[in-house]
Amino acid sequence: MRSLRIGRCTVLVTLAKVMPLLTVLALAGAASPVSRAQANPPPPPASDVRFAFGGNAAEIPAQFVGNLVFLPLRVNESQPSLFVLDSTAPVSSMDPERATELGLNTISGALLELAGVQMRLPGLPVAARKNFAAAVGRPYEGTLGQDFLAKVVVELDYARKTVRLYDPADYQYTGHGEILALSGGVPVVPAKFTLANGKKLAANFVVDTTLDASVLISGRYSKTHGLHVPHAGAAAADEPGEDEEVSALARLKLFEMGGYAVALPLAEFSAPEARADGDAQVAGKIGAGMLRRFTVIFDYPRRRMILEGNANFREDDVGDMSGLSVLAGGPGLKRFEVITVRHGGPGASAGVQPGDIIAGIDDEPAADLSLADVRALFREPGRQHKLLLERHGQTITVTLRMRRLL
């Protein structure tokens, strides 16, 4: 046996069984070093995972939609499906329609096959996420939850858009990132944040890889701690999430995790009775909009999360600049319906109305766009776009001029 250094970690490997891996992106952003003892506690018992060729690491050809991570996998030797990585889901599950399509109505003793990795789970429940496709703009096929994360070390490189899996028994972290202990049934980490009015708070946050936003503050926490959102420079939220009822959007002055401090991130504030408010001890959620600034290592077997700043670390949090909330529907999710129009925003000034269907943008038909494409176009400061709208059987053309709303 010998140690093989791969980027920020060391993996113990047998000389004849080393799997090729791509060179890891160099660290961008500073963090305090950690001791070897703290970085590498004793490895957990061997898990029910097999890496190809007797190896102990694999790179997965993941897809990133917005800030969400999807992994292609086969269930019981079926055709591949794209499963979203959800750090908060207790168990992995599959969409019932997708399971029926693949002839997997009863999924017990599930064998999951990813590129270079096989994993067995006791079962794979079927469960729908009814708002997922409309909010994300791609069909929902399944979720990889904490039972998956508990069996491997998962490295998400948001800058390079790559995902690597490691055998936890051989994994040793040797980098200089911030190591945060995970607590609770869902991954909870401590953080600090400062409102625009200078008020500083320290609280626990759930880490949610399926929340596209940077930070979500629960209504219960805001009420308990007297957070008056308008004082933080708030605006009406324009993009509904999959499950959260968001009432306002504001820029925080600072958000801190370990030794990292992110300036001026956007934070969503949920309605007082939103589902994110379940635990009074938790302030809200840290979403993938914040995680994209890092290479994130989820080491659930050791109950820790490791953060290393990447090339995105100092990027501005750019929010919607159209004042429009748009969801996807129809065949192929190519029907882009305007759900809400912010009063006084660019969409309202252009004459866009709730219920309008965006049939094209800048002479490009909706059929050639995705919901992620539409939202990206609506986040370009200083740009203007020609929208082709369908309204009550009529076709209307308007000019939408982007401008910062926060």
Beta strands, then each sheet from edge to edge (+ up, - down):
strand 1: 2-6
strand 2: 9-13
strand 3: 49-51
strand 4: 57-60
strand 5: 63-65
strand 6: 68-75
strand 7: 81-85
strand 8: 93-94
strand 9: 108-114
strand 10: 117-123
strand 11: 142-144
strand 12: 153-157
strand 13: 162-166
strand 14: 171-173
strand 15: 178-181
strand 16: 188-194
strand 17: 200-208
strand 18: 215-217
strand 19: 246-251
strand 20: 254-257
strand 21: 260-263
strand 22: 266-270
strand 23: 282-287
strand 24: 294-299
strand 25: 304-309
strand 26: 324-329
strand 27: 335-341
strand 28: 357-361
strand 29: 364-365
strand 30: 384-391
strand 31: 394-401
sheet 1: 1+ 2- 14+
sheet 2: 3+ 10- 9+ 6- 5+
sheet 3: 3+ 10- 9+ 6- 7+ 11+ 8-
sheet 4: 4+ 13- 12+ 24- 25+ 15-
sheet 5: 19+ 22- 18- 23+ 17+ 16- 20+ 21-
sheet 6: 26+ 27- 28+ 29-
sheet 7: 26+ 27- 28+ 30- 31+
end
